[in-house]
Amino acid sequence: MKMALTLALLASVAQGMTLAADRPLTPEDFAYGRTLQLQSPQGMHSVQLPIEAYRQTVHPGLADLRVFNRHGEAVPYALRQPAAALDSQDHSRSLPFFPLRRGADADTRTALRLRIETESGSAAVDVEDGEGDGDARLWAYLIELPRTNRPLDALTLQWQPGKDVIAHARVEFSDDLRRWRTISDGAPLVSLDYQGHRLRQQRIELPTAVDGGFLRIHWPPALHARELQAVTGHYAPREFARALRWTPAQPQPRAENGALILDTGGQLPVRAVRVANTPDNTLARIRLSSRARSAQHWQRRGEGVYYDLRLEGRRLEQRRIELNRVVDDPLWRIGTDPAGALGADASFEFGWQPHQLTFVAQGQGPFTLAWGSHRARQDRESRQLIETFNGSAAQARLGEPVQLGGSQRLHPPPPPTPWARYALWTLLILIVLSTGAMAWRLLKEMNDTP
């Protein structure tokens, strides 16, 4: 009887220790957090992740992140990138354009006349800009903008090839071809070839986005002999992206084959890299690679031409390199051609946009956003549950920082004393001894029988 009770007790102890190892996560299992302030009684709320959450998480994909209610119970949540960051579709199209020519003494302020004729369902545009003659010179191009419900925020011009050119153009906008207003003045247009390097600046950014109407590009004298061949309009997504947040990252002391190694300090969802503090008149091709850990291979993420030039009394620069997708690797490799072209004092900034955290206000508040746990793993079921919900979420606010379990939660705990293993081995030994004792008694009784 005593043996049976002992065996039952040991079995229950072993089972209890196993269950303790699989207990639900609590706020104390995480290193740090922020309180969440709800602004309305809605059931679904949304908040932007703070930069600390990216820098103090342990597992890839922000897996060690949770939201808890007042009683320390985890509530369903999901992470979403900004809509514009997910929009990889090319919103560009070819635009119709018309050359405008005048004599040397013509007044360029004369209003244009537009006549539209429709034949068999197709539209023909005829532009008249006053009296002309055979010696009329090209002074501008008129571009017709269709209405697309997407604001036009940039143009790319393709002109006839030829010698090197450095020019500046003025862009004007009009709704009726009579009243014009300047929306870009001094836009650089550059085509240079030197020692195997090619520098092309054919894109004109429009500070004022427009939709429909007409653009007039005053063709610079340096390009009079080279006519325009194509115009491409670049349209913004319907949902505008928020402005990028720029976070500096200093190069590490070591380098790989002349390339710089940088660490963003966390899993920031990077979309662009910006360079500054380079020597005057710098021209270089930059290649960007990244990886999550030092033991992994570098993955190519994007490349582009960087330049900071003084030309004809103006400053021509392109400091920003776009990535081909959002990347959350913390380690980056910056290679240049020619090597070392950026100089020893170059500084780097990484442009990123925070995720939107959506959670269910399940249970009683206050709610706490917690991150940084070696024990936590990806909560796929919770995220899939939120993604099936298409309703709107109320905007919440980040409250005060709170320290939960502390920095020790970022590292694996020391190996615990294997009490469960000891208990199981003890149980097994007792079973063997008990079985042996029973066999001994049985054998003795058989020998004592006449």
N, C-alpha and C positions, 0 to 999 in steps of 0.2 A: 504493500500500500504506500509506504514512504517512497519507494522507488518510483512509483507511478506519479506521485505528486511532484517529485523532483524533476522528472522528465517533462511534465506539463508546464512547470514553472520556467524551465530553460527554453522550451519552445516558444512560450509567450514573450519572453525577453528578446529572443532573436527576431521574432516577427515585429515587435515594437520598434527595434532599432532599424529594421529595413524600412518600415513606414516613415520613420523620422527622416531618413535620407531622402524620401520622395515628398516631403511636405510642400505645400503651396508657398510661393514666394511672398515675402512681406517687404515693407519699405526698408527694414533693417538689412535686407540682403543687398541693398544698393548703396553706392557710395554717396551720391549727392542728389539734389533735387531742387525744384522750385514749386512754390504753392501756385495754384491756379484760381484766379478770381473770375467767377461767373457773373455775367452782366444781365442775364435773363433766366427765367425758369424753364427754358426749353430743355428737351432731353438730349440733344446733340450739340456739341460745342467744338470750336476749332481755335487753334493758337499756333503761332510760329515757333519753331524750335529755337532755343537760344544757342549761341555758339559754343557754350560750355558743354552742351549735350554731345556735340560732334567731337570735342576734344577729350572727353572723359569717358567715352564708351569703350568697351573692350572688344566686342565681337563685330565682324563685318556686317554691313547692312543695318547698323543701329539695332541689333537684335536684343541687346540688354537695355531695353527701355520699356517702362510701364507707367500706367496711371492708376493710382490707388484712391479709394474713398476714405472717409473718416475712420472706418473700422479696419483699415489695412487690407481691404479686399481689392484685387485687381479688377479693373473694368475694361470692357472692349475698347480698342483703339485701332487706328490705322494711320499710316504716313502717306502723304501725297506730295508730289513735286508740283511746283506752280504750273498752271496749264500751258503757258507759253514755252516753258522748258521742255515739255513733252511734245510740242508741236514741231516735228521735224520736216513737215511738208514744205516744198519749195514754192513760196508765194511770189513768183516772178512771172512776167509776161512781156512779150515784144510789144512795143508801142509805135504807132504810126507817127512819122515826122515829115516836115515839109521845109525845104530851104527857102529862105527869104533873101532876095537880092535887091540892091539899090545902087543908084549912081553915087559917085563920091560926095555930091553936094546934097543928097537927099536927107530929109529930117527923119531920124529913126523914131521919133515920137508920134508919127502919123498913125492913126488908128487903122487896124486891119479890118478887112471885110471878109465875112465867111459866107459861103453859099453851099448848102447841102442839097444834093439831088439823090433821089432814091429811084433805082431802076431794078425791077424784078426782085425786090426784097433786099437789095444791097445798097449801101450808102456810099456816095462819093463826096469827098470834101475838096472844095476848090478855094484856095487862099489867094486873095488879091491884096497887095501891099503898096498900091500906088503905081504911078507910071514908071516904067523901066526901059532900058535899052540893052543893046547887045553887049555893052561893056559893064553892065551892072555887076557889082561885087557882092560876094556872099557876106552877109553881116550877122545873120542869126538863123536859128532853126525853131520852127513852131512844132510843138508836140501836143497831140490830142490825147486827153486822159479819159478813158471810159470810167463810168461809175461801177465800183466793184464791192462797195461796203467794207473795203479794207483800205485804210489810209496808205498812200504812197509815201514812203520815207527815204527812198534813195533811187538814183539813176546810175546805170552803167552805159558809157558811150564807147562805141567802136568806130574808129576812123581809119582812113586809108593809111597803110604802112608807109614809112619814109624815114627821114633823118630824125635824130634826137630832137625832142621838143619839150619845152617847159612853158606853160601858159596858165592863165587864170580866166575863168568864165563867170559871168553873172547870170543868174537864173531868176526869171520873173514869172508871176502867176496872174491869171485873169479868168474871170467867169464869162466875160462877154467880148473879149478881144479889143476893148476900148480902154478900160481902166486896168493898169498893171501895177503890181507891187513887187518889190524885190524880196525874195525869200532866201537867197544865198548869193553872197557877193565875194568874189575872189576865190572861188572854188578851184583848187589846183588840178591841172590836167598835165600829166607827165608821161613821157615815153623815153627811157634811156637804156642804152646798152654799153657796158664797159667791162672789159676783161672777163667775159663769160657771165657776168651778172646782168640781170634784166630787172628794171624798175618800171612798173606800170601803175599809174594812178589814173584810173578811168572812171572811178565811182564818185558820184557827187551826193553827199548826204544832204537831206533836206531838213533843216531844223524845224520847219513848220510842215507837218504832214498834211497832204491834200487828197481829195477824192473827187474826181471829175474836174472839168474845166480845161484850161490850156496852160502850157508852160512855154516860155520863150527863153532860149539859151543864146546869149550874145556870143557869137563865135569869135574867139580871140584872133588877132592878126597873125600870130605864129602858126595858126592852123588853117589860114585862108586857102592855101594850096592843097589841102587834104580834106576832102569832104567826108561828112558823117556817113557811115555805112549801116549802123544798127543802134537802136536804143532799147534797153531793157529796164523795165520798171520793177522795183522790189517793194512788195507790199507787206505791211506788218500783219501778224495774226489778229484775229478778231478780239481775242483777249490779250491785252497788253501785258507784257512781263513787267514785274516790278524792277526798279533799278537794282543793278548788281551791288552787292556789298563787297568791298575790296579789303582783303586781309594781307598784310605784308608777310613775306617769308624770306629769311636770310640764307644765303648759300652756306652749306656745310664746308668745313675745312678741306675735306677730301674731294677729289674730282676723278672722273673716269674718262681717260683719253681726251682730256681737255674740256669735257662737259661739266657743267655745274650740277650739284646735287642739292635739292631743297626739300624741306619738310614743312608742310602746312600745319602740322601739329594736331591733326585730327581728320575725320572723315568728311571734310567739307565737300558739298556737291559742286565742284568747280565747273564753270562754263567758259572762262576766258583767262588769259594771263596778260598782265600789263608790265612793261619794262620802262625804267626811268634811270636818270643819272648816268647816261652813257656819254662818251666823248663827242665833241661837235662833229657834225658831218659823218655820222655812222650809218653804214648800209650793210645789212647782214641778213642771211636766211636763218630762221630759228626753227629748230625741231624739238617738239615736246614729247616726252615719254613719261610713263608713271608705273608704279607698282604699289601693292598694298604692304608688302613686307620685303625685307632685305634679301631673303632667300629666293624670291621669285624673279622671273625674267621681266625685263622692261617691255612695256606695251606701247606702241606708237599711238599718240593721241591727236596730233595735229602739227601743222607747220605753217609758216607764213614769212613774209618779208618785213623786217623791221627797218625803219629809216628815220633819221632826224637830221635834215639837211637845211642849209641856208642857201637859197637860190634866188637871185635877182632881188635881194632885199627882203624876201619873205621866208618864213619858216615852213618847211614841208615835213610833216611827220606822220608816222604810222606806228604807234606804240603797242597796239593791242592785237593779240593773236587769239583767234576763236578756236574752240575745240570742236571736233566732229560729233561729240555727244557729251552728256554730263558725266563727270568722272569723280569718284569719291576716294581715290587713293591718296594717302598722305605723302608718299615719297615721289618726287619729280626729278626728271633729268632734263636739263636745258642744254642742247647742243647748238652750236653756231657754225656757219660757214661764211667767211673764214673763221677758224678757231680763235677764240679770245677777242673777237671783234667788239664785244660789248664793254670791254674794259674791266678793271679790278673793282671799280666803285658802283657797278650796276646794281640796281635794286629791283625787286620783283614783287608784284602784288597779284593775288588770285581772286578773280571775281566769281562769286557764288550767290545762290539764292536758297534761303532756308526752306525746309519741308514744312508743310502744313499738317499739324497733328490734329486729327479728329477723334473725339472720344465720346462715350455715352456717360451721362451723369447718373450712373446707376448707384443707388444707395444714398447715404447722407454725405454732405460736404463737411468741411472743405476737402477739395481734391488736391492731390500732389503728383506732380510729374517727377519720376525717379529715373536715374540712369547710372550706369557704371556698375556692372555685376558680373563677376566671372561665372557665377552659378546659373544666371539666366540664359535662356536660349530663345530662338525665334518663336514668336507666338503667331503662327500662321492662321490658326483657326479664328482668333480674334480679329485679325486684319481682314480675312475673307468675309467675316460677318459684317463688318462695317462697309466694305466695298459693295455689298448688295443693297445698301441703303442709298437712295438717290435724292433724299430730301436735303433741304438747306440746313446749315449748322450756324448757331449763334457764335459771335466772336467773343472769345475769352481773353483774359489778360494774364501775363506772367506776374506772379507775386514775388515775395522775398526768397532769396536763396536759403536752402536748408541743408544741413549736413545730416545724413541718415546714418548709414553704417560706417562711414569714413573711408579713407583711401585703401584700407586693407581689403575692402570688397573688390578692388580692381585686380587683385592677384589671387591665384588659387590658394585655398587654405592649406595649412600643413596637413599631412596625412593623418587622419584620425586614428585613435586606437581601435583596432578591429575587434571590438567587443562581440559583435555579431559572429565573426568567424570563430573567436574563442568559444563562445557559447555553443555553436554548432559542433565544434570539435569535441567539447566536453560532453555534449549530448550523445555524439557518436560513440565516444569511449565508454560512457555509462551503459549504452545499449549493448556494446560488445561484452563488457564485464558482466552485465546482467544475464545476457544469453549464455556466457561461459559458466556462470554460477549455476544457472538452471540445468545446463547440460551435465555439470559435475554431480549435482545432486541426483539427477536421473540415473547417471551411470553408477553411482554408489548404491542407490536403491536396487538396481538390477544385480549388482554383485552380491548384495546381502540376501537376495532371495534364494532359498534352498533349491 
